[in-house]
Amino acid sequence: MYGSLRRFRTEIGFVILSVLLAFALVACGGAGFDEANSPRIAYAALASYNEGDEESQYVRVSLTFDREIVVAEGYVPTIKVAGVNIGADRVDTEVSGSDMEVTIRVDRVRDGDMTLSLSKDADASSVPDITDTSGKYAAAAGRVKALIPSGVALEPVSEDGRSGVKVTHVFNIRCIAWLVLSDGGTVVSDSLMKGADALDGAVALHGHDFLTEDAYDVAANLADTLTSHFGDRYEFTASDTVVTFRSLADADAALEVSLYGYAEIE
């Protein structure tokens, strides 16, 4: 009888221990992914800036999630520029409510194609280091693909019956501003638009001297750049901070010069 009682107590104890272990495993299992409740990137924007010298060139990536988030201490997203990994020592991450601001220190951006991945694992569906405020739901493993902005800004103008652009802001960092020439809404192509100085139909305006160039310098370089690519068909003239342009073949051509860029959430 006593042996049966001991066996019974042992079996009961084993069951209770198993239940407690199972509960502990569930409780400590971390956040999981849920299609309806896991945070997702809803908005992304990029900007560049400097603090007055070569060592202080930065790219800021501003992310907004569809709900408030909590981020684990020491978390750093995976960032690649032109396919090259950016070290964690060059990245700073700050979170407030549903916003995450990622600041990247750069030296020179030759190819501005940037990818920011929330997860280090390309095949992951969620990121346990980012959760909703309850801590139950891990963020979806989103990714942002973007072209790093130069800081150059152009405003459409018209002078003496000719279309043009005014340079309203100059380079923030040593990088490239990508220019698109359109004629009647169609992007103008050129045989020189290949290799490192061409991207998706845009041509490269280089900002090597970003610390010293002013709007007058950028306007002059912009006119020279476009002339080097399209001068056989179009005329580009810089005057102060304004560049005007016209077609050599059609006085009524509707020309436009714009900046190329993108920021896509995947």
MIDOSE-1310 file (N, C-alpha, C; in nm, 2 decimals, decimal comma, always signed):
residues 266
mygs	+0,08/-0,12/+0,00/+0,00/+0,00/+0,00/+0,09/+0,13/+0,00; +0,19/+0,12/+0,09/+0,28/+0,24/+0,10/+0,35/+0,26/-0,03; +0,39/+0,15/-0,10/+0,46/+0,16/-0,23/+0,37/+0,22/-0,33; +0,24/+0,18/-0,33/+0,15/+0,24/-0,43/+0,13/+0,39/-0,40
lrrf	+0,13/+0,43/-0,27/+0,11/+0,57/-0,24/+0,23/+0,65/-0,28; +0,35/+0,59/-0,26/+0,47/+0,66/-0,30/+0,47/+0,68/-0,46; +0,43/+0,58/-0,53/+0,43/+0,59/-0,67/+0,32/+0,69/-0,72; +0,21/+0,70/-0,65/+0,11/+0,79/-0,68/+0,16/+0,94/-0,66
rtei	+0,23/+0,96/-0,55/+0,28/+1,09/-0,52/+0,39/+1,13/-0,62; +0,47/+1,03/-0,66/+0,57/+1,06/-0,75/+0,51/+1,10/-0,89; +0,41/+1,03/-0,93/+0,34/+1,06/-1,06/+0,28/+1,19/-1,05; +0,21/+1,23/-0,94/+0,15/+1,36/-0,93/+0,26/+1,47/-0,93
gfvi	+0,37/+1,45/-0,86/+0,47/+1,54/-0,86/+0,53/+1,56/-1,00; +0,55/+1,45/-1,08/+0,60/+1,46/-1,21/+0,51/+1,54/-1,30; +0,38/+1,52/-1,29/+0,28/+1,59/-1,37/+0,29/+1,74/-1,34; +0,29/+1,78/-1,21/+0,29/+1,92/-1,17/+0,42/+1,99/-1,22
lsvl	+0,53/+1,91/-1,21/+0,66/+1,97/-1,25/+0,66/+1,99/-1,40; +0,60/+1,90/-1,48/+0,59/+1,91/-1,62/+0,50/+2,03/-1,66; +0,39/+2,05/-1,59/+0,31/+2,17/-1,62/+0,38/+2,29/-1,59; +0,45/+2,30/-1,48/+0,53/+2,42/-1,45/+0,64/+2,45/-1,55
lafa	+0,71/+2,35/-1,59/+0,81/+2,36/-1,69/+0,75/+2,41/-1,82; +0,64/+2,36/-1,86/+0,58/+2,40/-1,99/+0,53/+2,54/-1,98; +0,48/+2,58/-1,86/+0,44/+2,72/-1,85/+0,56/+2,81/-1,85; +0,67/+2,77/-1,79/+0,79/+2,86/-1,79/+0,84/+2,87/-1,93
lvac	+0,84/+2,76/-2,01/+0,89/+2,77/-2,15/+0,80/+2,87/-2,23; +0,67/+2,86/-2,21/+0,58/+2,95/-2,29/+0,60/+3,09/-2,25; +0,61/+3,11/-2,12/+0,63/+3,25/-2,07/+0,76/+3,31/-2,11; +0,86/+3,23/-2,12/+1,00/+3,28/-2,16/+1,03/+3,27/-2,31
ggag	+0,93/+3,23/-2,38/+0,95/+3,20/-2,52/+0,98/+3,32/-2,61; +0,95/+3,44/-2,56/+0,97/+3,56/-2,64/+0,85/+3,59/-2,73; +0,86/+3,71/-2,79/+0,75/+3,75/-2,88/+0,74/+3,67/-3,00; +0,62/+3,66/-3,05/+0,60/+3,58/-3,18/+0,54/+3,67/-3,28
fdea	+0,54/+3,63/-3,40/+0,48/+3,70/-3,51/+0,33/+3,68/-3,53; +0,26/+3,78/-3,55/+0,11/+3,77/-3,57/+0,07/+3,87/-3,68; +0,01/+3,81/-3,78/-0,03/+3,89/-3,90/-0,10/+4,02/-3,87; -0,19/+4,01/-3,77/-0,28/+4,13/-3,74/-0,22/+4,22/-3,63
nspr	-0,13/+4,17/-3,54/-0,09/+4,25/-3,43/+0,06/+4,28/-3,43; +0,14/+4,23/-3,51/+0,28/+4,26/-3,52/+0,31/+4,40/-3,58; +0,39/+4,48/-3,52/+0,42/+4,61/-3,58/+0,49/+4,60/-3,72; +0,45/+4,69/-3,81/+0,51/+4,69/-3,94/+0,56/+4,84/-3,98
iaya	+0,66/+4,85/-4,06/+0,70/+4,98/-4,11/+0,58/+5,04/-4,20; +0,54/+5,15/-4,17/+0,43/+5,22/-4,25/+0,48/+5,33/-4,33; +0,59/+5,39/-4,29/+0,65/+5,51/-4,36/+0,80/+5,52/-4,34; +0,87/+5,56/-4,45/+1,01/+5,57/-4,44/+1,05/+5,70/-4,52
alas	+1,15/+5,77/-4,47/+1,20/+5,89/-4,53/+1,35/+5,91/-4,50; +1,42/+5,96/-4,59/+1,57/+5,98/-4,57/+1,61/+6,13/-4,58; +1,71/+6,16/-4,51/+1,77/+6,30/-4,52/+1,92/+6,29/-4,50; +1,99/+6,38/-4,55/+2,14/+6,39/-4,52/+2,17/+6,52/-4,45
yneg	+2,28/+6,52/-4,38/+2,32/+6,65/-4,31/+2,47/+6,64/-4,27; +2,53/+6,75/-4,24/+2,66/+6,75/-4,18/+2,67/+6,85/-4,07; +2,78/+6,84/-3,99/+2,79/+6,94/-3,88/+2,92/+7,02/-3,90; +2,95/+7,05/-4,03/+3,05/+7,14/-4,06/+3,19/+7,09/-4,09
dees	+3,21/+6,96/-4,09/+3,34/+6,91/-4,13/+3,33/+6,77/-4,19; +3,44/+6,72/-4,24/+3,45/+6,59/-4,31/+3,40/+6,48/-4,22; +3,43/+6,48/-4,10/+3,40/+6,37/-4,00/+3,25/+6,37/-3,96; +3,18/+6,47/-4,00/+3,04/+6,47/-3,95/+2,94/+6,47/-4,07
qyvr	+2,95/+6,37/-4,15/+2,85/+6,35/-4,26/+2,76/+6,24/-4,22; +2,63/+6,26/-4,22/+2,53/+6,17/-4,17/+2,41/+6,15/-4,27; +2,36/+6,03/-4,26/+2,23/+6,00/-4,33/+2,13/+5,96/-4,22; +2,02/+6,02/-4,22/+1,91/+5,99/-4,12/+1,80/+5,92/-4,19
vslt	+1,76/+5,80/-4,14/+1,65/+5,73/-4,19/+1,54/+5,73/-4,09; +1,43/+5,79/-4,12/+1,31/+5,80/-4,03/+1,21/+5,70/-4,06; +1,18/+5,61/-3,97/+1,08/+5,51/-3,99/+0,96/+5,53/-3,90; +0,84/+5,51/-3,95/+0,72/+5,52/-3,86/+0,65/+5,38/-3,88
fdre	+0,63/+5,32/-3,76/+0,55/+5,19/-3,76/+0,40/+5,21/-3,75; +0,33/+5,11/-3,77/+0,18/+5,13/-3,76/+0,13/+5,12/-3,62; +0,22/+5,11/-3,52/+0,18/+5,12/-3,38/+0,30/+5,14/-3,30; +0,29/+5,17/-3,17/+0,40/+5,20/-3,09/+0,49/+5,08/-3,07
ivva	+0,61/+5,10/-3,06/+0,71/+4,98/-3,05/+0,80/+5,00/-2,93; +0,86/+4,88/-2,89/+0,96/+4,88/-2,79/+1,08/+4,80/-2,85; +1,20/+4,86/-2,83/+1,32/+4,80/-2,90/+1,42/+4,76/-2,79; +1,47/+4,64/-2,81/+1,57/+4,59/-2,71/+1,70/+4,67/-2,71
egyv	+1,76/+4,68/-2,59/+1,88/+4,76/-2,57/+1,99/+4,71/-2,66; +2,06/+4,80/-2,73/+2,17/+4,76/-2,82/+2,13/+4,72/-2,96; +2,00/+4,72/-2,99/+1,95/+4,68/-3,12/+2,00/+4,78/-3,23; +2,05/+4,72/-3,34/+2,10/+4,80/-3,46/+2,05/+4,73/-3,58
ptik	+1,98/+4,80/-3,67/+1,93/+4,73/-3,79/+2,05/+4,70/-3,88; +2,03/+4,61/-3,98/+2,14/+4,58/-4,08/+2,13/+4,68/-4,19; +2,24/+4,74/-4,22/+2,24/+4,85/-4,33/+2,35/+4,82/-4,43; +2,32/+4,83/-4,55/+2,41/+4,82/-4,66/+2,40/+4,94/-4,75
vagv	+2,52/+4,99/-4,79/+2,52/+5,10/-4,89/+2,61/+5,05/-5,01; +2,55/+5,04/-5,12/+2,62/+4,99/-5,24/+2,66/+4,84/-5,22; +2,58/+4,77/-5,14/+2,61/+4,63/-5,12/+2,71/+4,60/-5,01; +2,76/+4,71/-4,94/+2,86/+4,69/-4,84/+2,80/+4,72/-4,70
niga	+2,82/+4,62/-4,61/+2,77/+4,64/-4,47/+2,83/+4,76/-4,40; +2,74/+4,83/-4,33/+2,78/+4,94/-4,25/+2,80/+4,89/-4,10; +2,91/+4,92/-4,05/+2,94/+4,87/-3,91/+2,85/+4,93/-3,81; +2,82/+4,85/-3,70/+2,73/+4,89/-3,60/+2,78/+5,02/-3,53
drvd	+2,91/+5,04/-3,53/+2,97/+5,15/-3,46/+2,94/+5,28/-3,53; +2,89/+5,27/-3,66/+2,86/+5,39/-3,74/+2,70/+5,42/-3,73; +2,63/+5,34/-3,66/+2,48/+5,35/-3,66/+2,43/+5,38/-3,52; +2,34/+5,47/-3,51/+2,27/+5,51/-3,39/+2,12/+5,50/-3,41
tevs	+2,05/+5,43/-3,31/+1,91/+5,41/-3,32/+1,84/+5,47/-3,20; +1,74/+5,55/-3,23/+1,65/+5,61/-3,13/+1,51/+5,58/-3,16; +1,43/+5,56/-3,05/+1,29/+5,52/-3,06/+1,20/+5,61/-2,98; +1,09/+5,66/-3,03/+0,99/+5,73/-2,95/+0,86/+5,70/-3,01
gsdm	+0,78/+5,63/-2,92/+0,64/+5,59/-2,97/+0,65/+5,50/-3,08; +0,59/+5,54/-3,20/+0,59/+5,45/-3,31/+0,70/+5,49/-3,41; +0,79/+5,58/-3,37/+0,89/+5,63/-3,46/+1,03/+5,58/-3,42; +1,10/+5,54/-3,53/+1,24/+5,49/-3,51/+1,33/+5,58/-3,60
evti	+1,43/+5,64/-3,54/+1,52/+5,72/-3,62/+1,66/+5,66/-3,62; +1,71/+5,63/-3,74/+1,84/+5,56/-3,75/+1,94/+5,66/-3,82; +2,05/+5,69/-3,75/+2,15/+5,78/-3,80/+2,27/+5,70/-3,84; +2,32/+5,73/-3,96/+2,43/+5,65/-4,01/+2,54/+5,75/-4,05
rvdr	+2,66/+5,73/-3,99/+2,78/+5,82/-4,03/+2,84/+5,77/-4,15; +2,86/+5,85/-4,25/+2,92/+5,82/-4,38/+3,05/+5,90/-4,41; +3,13/+5,86/-4,50/+3,25/+5,94/-4,54/+3,23/+5,99/-4,68; +3,19/+5,90/-4,77/+3,17/+5,93/-4,91/+3,07/+5,83/-4,97
vrdg	+2,97/+5,88/-5,03/+2,87/+5,79/-5,09/+2,88/+5,80/-5,24; +2,95/+5,70/-5,30/+2,97/+5,69/-5,44/+2,85/+5,64/-5,51; +2,79/+5,53/-5,46/+2,67/+5,47/-5,51/+2,57/+5,48/-5,39; +2,47/+5,56/-5,41/+2,37/+5,59/-5,30/+2,27/+5,49/-5,27
dmtl	+2,28/+5,37/-5,33/+2,17/+5,26/-5,31/+2,19/+5,21/-5,17; +2,09/+5,23/-5,09/+2,09/+5,18/-4,95/+1,98/+5,08/-4,92; +2,01/+4,98/-4,84/+1,91/+4,89/-4,79/+1,92/+4,88/-4,64; +1,81/+4,90/-4,57/+1,80/+4,89/-4,43/+1,71/+4,77/-4,40
slsk	+1,76/+4,67/-4,33/+1,68/+4,55/-4,30/+1,66/+4,55/-4,14; +1,54/+4,53/-4,10/+1,52/+4,52/-3,95/+1,58/+4,40/-3,89; +1,59/+4,29/-3,97/+1,64/+4,16/-3,93/+1,78/+4,14/-3,99; +1,87/+4,07/-3,91/+2,00/+4,03/-3,97/+1,98/+3,91/-4,06
dada	+1,87/+3,83/-4,03/+1,85/+3,71/-4,11/+1,76/+3,74/-4,23; +1,81/+3,73/-4,35/+1,73/+3,76/-4,47/+1,60/+3,68/-4,48; +1,60/+3,56/-4,42/+1,48/+3,47/-4,43/+1,39/+3,48/-4,32; +1,42/+3,57/-4,22/+1,33/+3,58/-4,10/+1,20/+3,65/-4,14
ssvp	+1,09/+3,61/-4,07/+0,96/+3,68/-4,09/+0,94/+3,78/-3,98; +1,01/+3,78/-3,87/+0,99/+3,87/-3,76/+1,12/+3,91/-3,70; +1,11/+4,01/-3,61/+1,23/+4,06/-3,54/+1,20/+4,07/-3,39; +1,24/+3,97/-3,32/+1,21/+3,97/-3,17/+1,26/+4,08/-3,09
ditd	+1,36/+4,15/-3,14/+1,42/+4,27/-3,07/+1,33/+4,39/-3,08; +1,23/+4,39/-3,17/+1,13/+4,50/-3,18/+0,99/+4,44/-3,16; +0,92/+4,49/-3,06/+0,79/+4,44/-3,03/+0,69/+4,55/-3,02; +0,56/+4,51/-3,01/+0,46/+4,61/-2,97/+0,47/+4,64/-2,82
tsgk	+0,40/+4,73/-2,76/+0,42/+4,77/-2,63/+0,38/+4,66/-2,52; +0,31/+4,56/-2,57/+0,28/+4,45/-2,48/+0,39/+4,35/-2,47; +0,48/+4,35/-2,57/+0,59/+4,26/-2,57/+0,55/+4,12/-2,62; +0,43/+4,10/-2,66/+0,38/+3,97/-2,71/+0,41/+3,95/-2,86
yaaa	+0,41/+4,06/-2,94/+0,42/+4,05/-3,08/+0,54/+4,11/-3,14; +0,62/+4,03/-3,21/+0,75/+4,08/-3,27/+0,71/+4,15/-3,40; +0,79/+4,25/-3,43/+0,77/+4,33/-3,55/+0,80/+4,24/-3,68; +0,72/+4,27/-3,79/+0,75/+4,21/-3,91/+0,89/+4,25/-3,96
agrv	+0,96/+4,15/-4,03/+1,10/+4,18/-4,07/+1,10/+4,26/-4,20; +1,06/+4,39/-4,18/+1,06/+4,48/-4,30/+1,19/+4,52/-4,35; +1,19/+4,58/-4,47/+1,31/+4,63/-4,53/+1,28/+4,76/-4,61; +1,38/+4,85/-4,60/+1,36/+4,97/-4,68/+1,48/+4,98/-4,78
kali	+1,44/+5,00/-4,91/+1,54/+5,03/-5,01/+1,53/+5,17/-5,06; +1,64/+5,24/-5,06/+1,63/+5,39/-5,09/+1,75/+5,44/-5,16; +1,74/+5,55/-5,22/+1,86/+5,62/-5,27/+1,89/+5,74/-5,18; +2,01/+5,74/-5,13/+2,05/+5,84/-5,03/+2,04/+5,98/-5,09
psgv	+1,97/+6,07/-5,03/+1,96/+6,20/-5,09/+2,08/+6,29/-5,06; +2,11/+6,37/-5,16/+2,23/+6,46/-5,15/+2,22/+6,58/-5,07; +2,09/+6,63/-5,06/+2,06/+6,76/-5,00/+2,03/+6,86/-5,11; +2,08/+6,84/-5,23/+2,05/+6,94/-5,34/+1,90/+6,95/-5,36
alep	+1,85/+7,07/-5,38/+1,71/+7,09/-5,40/+1,69/+7,19/-5,52; +1,60/+7,16/-5,61/+1,57/+7,24/-5,73/+1,43/+7,29/-5,73; +1,41/+7,41/-5,77/+1,28/+7,47/-5,78/+1,25/+7,51/-5,93; +1,14/+7,47/-5,99/+1,12/+7,51/-6,13/+1,10/+7,66/-6,14
vsed	+1,16/+7,72/-6,25/+1,14/+7,86/-6,27/+1,12/+7,88/-6,42; +1,09/+8,00/-6,46/+1,08/+8,04/-6,60/+1,15/+8,18/-6,61; +1,24/+8,19/-6,70/+1,31/+8,32/-6,72/+1,32/+8,35/-6,87; +1,27/+8,46/-6,91/+1,28/+8,51/-7,05/+1,21/+8,40/-7,15
grsg	+1,11/+8,34/-7,10/+1,04/+8,24/-7,18/+1,10/+8,11/-7,19; +1,21/+8,09/-7,11/+1,27/+7,96/-7,11/+1,25/+7,89/-6,97; +1,23/+7,76/-6,98/+1,22/+7,68/-6,86/+1,35/+7,67/-6,79; +1,35/+7,65/-6,66/+1,47/+7,64/-6,58/+1,45/+7,59/-6,44
vkvt	+1,56/+7,58/-6,37/+1,55/+7,54/-6,23/+1,64/+7,63/-6,15; +1,60/+7,65/-6,03/+1,68/+7,73/-5,93/+1,73/+7,64/-5,82; +1,86/+7,65/-5,80/+1,92/+7,57/-5,69/+1,88/+7,64/-5,56; +1,80/+7,57/-5,48/+1,76/+7,62/-5,35/+1,83/+7,56/-5,23
hvfn	+1,90/+7,45/-5,25/+1,98/+7,39/-5,15/+2,10/+7,31/-5,21; +2,21/+7,31/-5,14/+2,33/+7,25/-5,19/+2,36/+7,11/-5,13; +2,47/+7,05/-5,16/+2,51/+6,92/-5,11/+2,53/+6,92/-4,96; +2,47/+6,82/-4,89/+2,49/+6,81/-4,75/+2,61/+6,72/-4,72
irci	+2,64/+6,62/-4,80/+2,75/+6,52/-4,78/+2,82/+6,50/-4,92; +2,93/+6,44/-4,91/+3,00/+6,41/-5,04/+2,93/+6,29/-5,10; +2,86/+6,32/-5,21/+2,78/+6,21/-5,27/+2,74/+6,26/-5,41; +2,64/+6,20/-5,47/+2,59/+6,23/-5,60/+2,44/+6,27/-5,60
awlv	+2,41/+6,38/-5,67/+2,27/+6,41/-5,70/+2,24/+6,36/-5,84; +2,13/+6,29/-5,85/+2,10/+6,23/-5,98/+1,99/+6,32/-6,05; +2,03/+6,36/-6,18/+1,95/+6,45/-6,26/+1,88/+6,38/-6,37; +1,75/+6,41/-6,39/+1,67/+6,36/-6,50/+1,63/+6,47/-6,59
lsdg	+1,65/+6,46/-6,72/+1,61/+6,55/-6,82/+1,49/+6,49/-6,89; +1,38/+6,56/-6,89/+1,26/+6,51/-6,96/+1,22/+6,61/-7,07; +1,18/+6,56/-7,18/+1,13/+6,64/-7,30/+0,99/+6,59/-7,33; +0,89/+6,68/-7,31/+0,75/+6,64/-7,33/+0,71/+6,52/-7,24
gtvv	+0,76/+6,51/-7,12/+0,73/+6,40/-7,03/+0,80/+6,27/-7,05; +0,89/+6,27/-7,15/+0,97/+6,15/-7,18/+1,12/+6,17/-7,14; +1,17/+6,08/-7,06/+1,31/+6,09/-7,01/+1,40/+6,08/-7,13; +1,49/+6,18/-7,14/+1,59/+6,18/-7,25/+1,71/+6,09/-7,22
sdsl	+1,74/+6,01/-7,31/+1,85/+5,92/-7,29/+1,97/+5,96/-7,37; +2,09/+5,91/-7,34/+2,21/+5,94/-7,41/+2,31/+5,83/-7,41; +2,39/+5,82/-7,51/+2,49/+5,71/-7,52/+2,59/+5,71/-7,41; +2,61/+5,83/-7,34/+2,70/+5,84/-7,23/+2,64/+5,79/-7,10
mkga	+2,51/+5,77/-7,10/+2,44/+5,73/-6,98/+2,46/+5,58/-6,95; +2,58/+5,55/-6,91/+2,61/+5,41/-6,87/+2,72/+5,41/-6,77; +2,74/+5,30/-6,70/+2,84/+5,29/-6,60/+2,81/+5,37/-6,47; +2,91/+5,41/-6,40/+2,89/+5,47/-6,27/+2,82/+5,60/-6,27
dald	+2,82/+5,67/-6,38/+2,76/+5,81/-6,38/+2,62/+5,80/-6,43; +2,56/+5,69/-6,44/+2,42/+5,68/-6,48/+2,34/+5,58/-6,39; +2,22/+5,62/-6,37/+2,13/+5,54/-6,28/+1,99/+5,55/-6,32; +1,93/+5,45/-6,37/+1,78/+5,45/-6,41/+1,75/+5,57/-6,49
gava	+1,83/+5,60/-6,59/+1,80/+5,71/-6,68/+1,84/+5,85/-6,63; +1,90/+5,85/-6,51/+1,95/+5,98/-6,45/+2,10/+5,99/-6,46; +2,15/+6,11/-6,47/+2,30/+6,13/-6,48/+2,35/+6,19/-6,35; +2,48/+6,17/-6,32/+2,54/+6,20/-6,19/+2,59/+6,35/-6,19
lhgh	+2,55/+6,42/-6,09/+2,60/+6,55/-6,05/+2,68/+6,53/-5,92; +2,81/+6,55/-5,93/+2,90/+6,51/-5,82/+2,91/+6,63/-5,72; +2,92/+6,59/-5,59/+2,93/+6,69/-5,48/+3,06/+6,67/-5,41; +3,17/+6,67/-5,48/+3,30/+6,65/-5,41/+3,34/+6,75/-5,31
dflt	+3,30/+6,88/-5,34/+3,34/+6,99/-5,25/+3,22/+7,04/-5,17; +3,15/+6,95/-5,11/+3,02/+6,98/-5,04/+3,04/+7,09/-4,93; +3,16/+7,10/-4,87/+3,18/+7,19/-4,76/+3,20/+7,33/-4,81; +3,24/+7,35/-4,94/+3,27/+7,48/-4,99/+3,18/+7,53/-5,10
eday	+3,12/+7,44/-5,17/+3,03/+7,48/-5,28/+2,90/+7,55/-5,23; +2,87/+7,66/-5,30/+2,75/+7,73/-5,28/+2,65/+7,70/-5,39; +2,53/+7,77/-5,39/+2,43/+7,74/-5,49/+2,48/+7,79/-5,63; +2,56/+7,89/-5,63/+2,62/+7,94/-5,76/+2,70/+7,83/-5,82
dvaa	+2,79/+7,76/-5,74/+2,87/+7,66/-5,79/+2,79/+7,54/-5,84; +2,69/+7,50/-5,76/+2,61/+7,39/-5,80/+2,54/+7,41/-5,93; +2,49/+7,53/-5,95/+2,42/+7,57/-6,07/+2,51/+7,56/-6,19; +2,63/+7,61/-6,17/+2,73/+7,60/-6,28/+2,77/+7,46/-6,32
nlad	+2,79/+7,38/-6,21/+2,82/+7,24/-6,24/+2,70/+7,16/-6,30; +2,58/+7,20/-6,26/+2,46/+7,13/-6,31/+2,45/+7,16/-6,46; +2,47/+7,28/-6,50/+2,47/+7,32/-6,65/+2,58/+7,24/-6,72; +2,70/+7,24/-6,67/+2,81/+7,17/-6,73/+2,78/+7,02/-6,75
tlts	+2,72/+6,96/-6,64/+2,69/+6,82/-6,64/+2,59/+6,78/-6,75; +2,48/+6,86/-6,75/+2,38/+6,83/-6,85/+2,43/+6,86/-7,00; +2,51/+6,96/-7,01/+2,57/+6,99/-7,14/+2,66/+6,87/-7,19; +2,74/+6,81/-7,10/+2,82/+6,71/-7,14/+2,75/+6,58/-7,19
hfgd	+2,63/+6,57/-7,14/+2,54/+6,45/-7,18/+2,45/+6,49/-7,30; +2,39/+6,61/-7,30/+2,29/+6,64/-7,39/+2,31/+6,76/-7,48; +2,43/+6,81/-7,48/+2,46/+6,94/-7,54/+2,45/+6,94/-7,69; +2,44/+6,82/-7,75/+2,42/+6,81/-7,90/+2,28/+6,84/-7,94
ryef	+2,19/+6,83/-7,84/+2,04/+6,85/-7,87/+1,98/+6,96/-7,79; +2,04/+7,00/-7,68/+1,98/+7,10/-7,59/+2,09/+7,20/-7,54; +2,04/+7,32/-7,50/+2,13/+7,42/-7,45/+2,10/+7,44/-7,30; +2,20/+7,45/-7,22/+2,19/+7,47/-7,08/+2,27/+7,59/-7,04
tasd	+2,21/+7,69/-6,97/+2,28/+7,81/-6,93/+2,26/+7,84/-6,79; +2,38/+7,86/-6,72/+2,37/+7,90/-6,57/+2,39/+8,05/-6,56; +2,30/+8,10/-6,48/+2,31/+8,24/-6,44/+2,28/+8,26/-6,29; +2,38/+8,29/-6,21/+2,37/+8,30/-6,07/+2,33/+8,16/-6,02
tvvt	+2,21/+8,14/-5,95/+2,17/+8,01/-5,90/+2,07/+7,94/-5,99; +2,05/+8,00/-6,11/+1,94/+7,95/-6,20/+2,01/+7,89/-6,32; +1,95/+7,77/-6,37/+1,99/+7,71/-6,49/+1,87/+7,70/-6,58; +1,88/+7,76/-6,70/+1,77/+7,76/-6,80/+1,82/+7,66/-6,91
frsl	+1,72/+7,61/-6,98/+1,75/+7,51/-7,09/+1,64/+7,53/-7,20; +1,69/+7,49/-7,32/+1,60/+7,49/-7,44/+1,65/+7,38/-7,54; +1,55/+7,34/-7,62/+1,58/+7,24/-7,72/+1,64/+7,32/-7,84; +1,74/+7,26/-7,91/+1,80/+7,32/-8,03/+1,71/+7,29/-8,15
adad	+1,63/+7,19/-8,14/+1,55/+7,15/-8,25/+1,40/+7,20/-8,25; +1,35/+7,22/-8,13/+1,21/+7,26/-8,11/+1,20/+7,37/-8,01; +1,17/+7,49/-8,05/+1,16/+7,60/-7,96/+1,04/+7,59/-7,86; +0,95/+7,50/-7,89/+0,83/+7,49/-7,81/+0,84/+7,36/-7,72
aale	+0,95/+7,30/-7,72/+0,97/+7,17/-7,64/+0,94/+7,20/-7,49; +0,87/+7,11/-7,43/+0,84/+7,12/-7,28/+0,95/+7,05/-7,21; +1,05/+7,12/-7,16/+1,16/+7,05/-7,09/+1,15/+7,06/-6,94; +1,20/+6,96/-6,88/+1,20/+6,96/-6,73/+1,33/+6,89/-6,68
vsly	+1,39/+6,95/-6,58/+1,50/+6,89/-6,51/+1,46/+6,86/-6,37; +1,48/+6,74/-6,32/+1,43/+6,71/-6,19/+1,54/+6,62/-6,12; +1,52/+6,59/-5,99/+1,61/+6,51/-5,92/+1,55/+6,37/-5,90; +1,63/+6,27/-5,92/+1,58/+6,13/-5,91/+1,61/+6,07/-5,77
gyae	+1,51/+6,01/-5,71/+1,53/+5,94/-5,58/+1,41/+5,85/-5,55; +1,43/+5,77/-5,45/+1,32/+5,68/-5,41/+1,34/+5,62/-5,27; +1,23/+5,58/-5,21/+1,24/+5,51/-5,08/+1,12/+5,42/-5,08; +1,15/+5,29/-5,08/+1,05/+5,18/-5,09/+1,05/+5,09/-4,97
ie	+0,93/+5,06/-4,92/+0,92/+4,97/-4,81/+0,88/+4,83/-4,86; +0,96/+4,73/-4,82/+0,93/+4,59/-4,87/+0,90/+4,50/-4,75
